[in-house]
Structure formats: C-alpha cells, structure tokens
C-alpha cells in the first residue's frame, strides 16, 4: 500500500468519525429543543430521562445539564439540581438562566446567601431578567434586609409592571418598616391589577388597622372573606379588629368561624377566651384557654390584641 492510499484510508476513517460525532451533537440538540415542552407541562421524570440522554450523546451540552437540574428541582432533589446547574455553568460561564435556576435551588435549600450570589450573577449577565430581581428580593426578605428587598421589588416592578406579587411583597416590607401609607398604596395597586387577590385585601386591612382607619379595614376584611370564605386566618384577623374596638360579640362570632374552619387554631381559642372573659362568661373563657394550652399556645403574655 502506497503512502497516498494510506492517507486516503485515514481520511475516510477520520471523516467517518467526525460524521458520527456530529450526528450525536445534532441528536443531543434535538432532544434538548424538544425537552422544553415537557418542562413547560411539569413532566419532570421525562425531562430527566431526555436530558440524561442528551448528556450521554454530548457531555459538553450546557443546556442539557441545565434541563437536568430543572428536572431534579421539579422532583425536589435540590442538591442534585445544584450539581447539574454547576456543571452547566462550568461549560457556559455566561449562561444567565443556569445561575438563576441554581439560585432558586439554593433558596429551596434555605441557603439564601448563595441564592443571592447567583441571582446577582444572573442580573450581571442579564440586567433585564425581571424574575431574578423578584427572587433576590424574596431572599433578602428572609434575611430581613428589607431595604435591599424593597429595591429589588421596585426594579422588578419597573421591568414587569403587571407582576402584582412584587407590589404585594413590597407592601409587606413597608408594613414591617411601619410605612403604612406606602403599604396601602402597593396593596391598592395589587387590587387594581388583580381584583380577586384576597391576600391584598387582607394585608391592606391590616395596614388600615395600624392607621386606626377601622372602617376601611373592616371593608377590606369583608372583601377578603367574600373571595376566600374558607380562609380561617382572615376571620381571625377581623376578630382582632373587633377585639381592638372592644366589640367582643362580633369577635367571638368570627373566631368561632375560624375555629370551625381550623379546629387546631390555638391562638383563635386564646383570643376567644379573652373575649368570653370580657363579656363575663368565665366558664367558656377557661375552656378556650385550656384548649389553647392543649394545642401548644404558650405566648399569652406576648399577645398583641391592639394595633399600635
């Protein structure tokens, strides 16, 4: 065999190898592309299967690792999700979504410093990634860094003005900061965007209560109950307002409804016991105090029955 023939044989073998390699890469890309539809419907076992196939075909496919991380996260295996996202980032260091997704996994694992770091990197790579600001704000809230959280929710609102959850969360921060007027403005914005958001009515009622605008607070509690009549906490909150106004009979009615919806509502038993005490029914008061204690309610001395 002459040198020319040997060269041609090597060339054919090499081309055949490259052709097979390219086929695997293209097949992996097709799997990844098709996998997004399964992610959109939450078919995470399927996503896990297909992303693993894509990785086997092309171990350098960063998107496949990201998808596998999403599958693990959907299956609540957050440590495995972090491992897959980290591999994706190592292959594509400027892949903003992988940082965002790893931040979400860290958040689920209550590793909020790490989640903030990943959301920050995502924002650095993609400054218009609205959800990264929102989720970083949530992490800041957990760490009680309310000023940073408020700034992130504000940025999210700027980028996604119809995200009523950002207004609601920022409103909650304003309540924590005792900035009740701004809190009411944010909750009102939520209600304008989503008139069926019971939580916003409930939260705005609390803010009105702190400002001693009790008539507005009652109206909001009424609206919240109309929207979610099975929410025991709203009845309890309206009872607190009645208690603050010394309308103990109305408070007892709301607390009885709250207890009917949630028979293990320890603080509701305790507050109803106080109301029974103030209307002179000592027997029922003692019964409710005993039930609250039985259910583990031990913060009677810290009970805050009036808005201040």
FENHUMO-V513568 format. One record per helix or strand of 3 or more residues. SS is the DSSP state (A for helix, B for strand). FROM is the first residue (numbers start at 1). TO is the last residue. If there is no record, write none. Layout:
ss = {SS:SS}
from = {FROM:FROM}
to = {TO:TO}
//
This chain:
ss = {A:A:A:A:A:A:A:A:A:A:A:A:A:A:A:A:A}
from = {3:44:62:78:96:112:130:146:164:180:198:214:232:248:266:282:300}
to = {40:57:74:91:108:125:142:159:176:193:210:227:244:261:278:294:302}
//
